[in-house]
């Protein structure tokens, strides 16, 4: 769905046994594309013991033609409003490497293979998150076979 710059990430909480919308939200920007989102409630389940479930965290990547990929997140506690976007990790440079068709000429690089968010089973106040960022260190490549990608994995814990 289009946001200000052309894309946004949306989330929905749906009551499962009687499919109805409980609440929803989105993250968009007037100048950046928001994409590659992952969301999780804070529900912790240990056997038959369950806790949490009223809060959420959503991580995503924001980028544009003039800004490097940035991992961001929003959160929501119960019936409160969704938080503002929070920067988790700013890429210091562009992505490059074997997975780019020809990055010197502006052709796209492969991005967004994964993002994840899952509740911490030991604490209903923490959500584990995974996303991607770019190191910005363009490797000296002589062939595509010896040209490592510059994307990196960021693992972080967030509390709604």
Buried (B, 14 or more C-beta within 10 A) or exposed (E): EEBEBEBBBBBEBEEEEEEEEEEEBBBBBEEBBBBBBBBBBBBBEEEEEEEBBBBBBBBBBBBBEEBBBBBBBBBBBEEEEBBEBEEBBBBEEBBBBBBBEEBEEEEEBEBBEEBEBEBBEEBBBBBBBBBBBBBBEBBEBEEEEEBEBBBBEBEBEBBB
